[in-house]
Structure formats: structure tokens, C-alpha cells
Amino acid sequence: MDINIEQEANSLVEKLDDALESATEEFSVNFTERQYSDWLDAGYKAAEFDLLESEILHRALQKLVNRWREANQVS
């Protein structure tokens, strides 16, 4: 049996990328709707809000990677 691991990995990457894009888009819309006007009213800048959103997304992705690594550790 011959399985093209690279092709299978690329296919999975595309699916994960699509799912991640959809989830981050949904998060961004919801987060912005809930927080953006309060953020600006508090005197912060829009660019700072973008940095905050990016930091939240980065932390969430790192948590997912860590969970995956922990779940797949070989004893």
C-alpha cells in the first residue's frame, strides 16, 4: 500500500486553514461588536485594538497547539 503522506498532510492543512479562517472571522466580528466602541470610548486607538485582537488570536492558537501536543505525546 502506497500512501502519499505529503499530499494527505497538504489536504488536512487546507481543511484546518479553512476552519481556522472561519473561526477567527466569527471571533473577530463578535469581539469587535462587543468591545470596539467601549475601547475607543476609553481613549484607546483602533490600531491598539487590532493588536489586542491579534494577541488574543495568537494565544488561542498557541493553546490549541499545546493541547494537541499534550494529547499526542508518546509515553
N, C-alpha and C positions, 0 to 999 in steps of 0.2 A: 504494500500500500504506500502510495506516494502522496504526501500532503505538503502543499506549498505554505509553509509557516508564514513567510513574509506576506503573501497575498492575504492569508487569513487575518494576520495582525493589522494590515492596512484596512481591511474591511471593518474590523472591530473599531479601529481608530476613527473611521468615518462615522460610524454609528454613535460612538461616545462623544465625538465632536458635535454632532447634530443635537444630541440630548443635552450636552453642556451648554450649547448656544441657546437652546430653548429655555433651559432653567435659568441661565443668567439674565436672559432678556426679561423673563417673567419677574425675577427678583428685582431687577433694575426698575421696572415700571412700578411695582408695588412699593419698593423702598422710596423711590422718588415721590410718589403720591403721598406717602405718609410723612416724609421728613423734609422735603426740599424747602417748602415755604417757611417752616419753622427755622430751618438752618439759615436761610437768608435773613429772616426777621431778627435772628440773634446776632447779625452783623458779620457772618462769615461769607466768604466768596464762593461763587459757583465752582471755581477750579478746585477749591478745597473740598467741596462736596464730592467732586469726581474722584479726588484722591482717596477720600474716605470710602467711597463705594468700591474702588479698586482694592483697597486694603481688606475690606470685608470679603470680597470675592476670592482674593488670594488666600486668606485664612481658611475659608470654607474648602477650597480646593486642596490645601495642604492637609486639612483634617481628613478628607476623603482618601488621599494618598496614604496617610498614616494608618487609617483603618484598614485599607486594602492590604498594606504590608503586614500589619499585625495578624490579620485573618489568614494570610497566606504564608506565614513563617513556617519553615520546616524545622521540626524539633530534632 
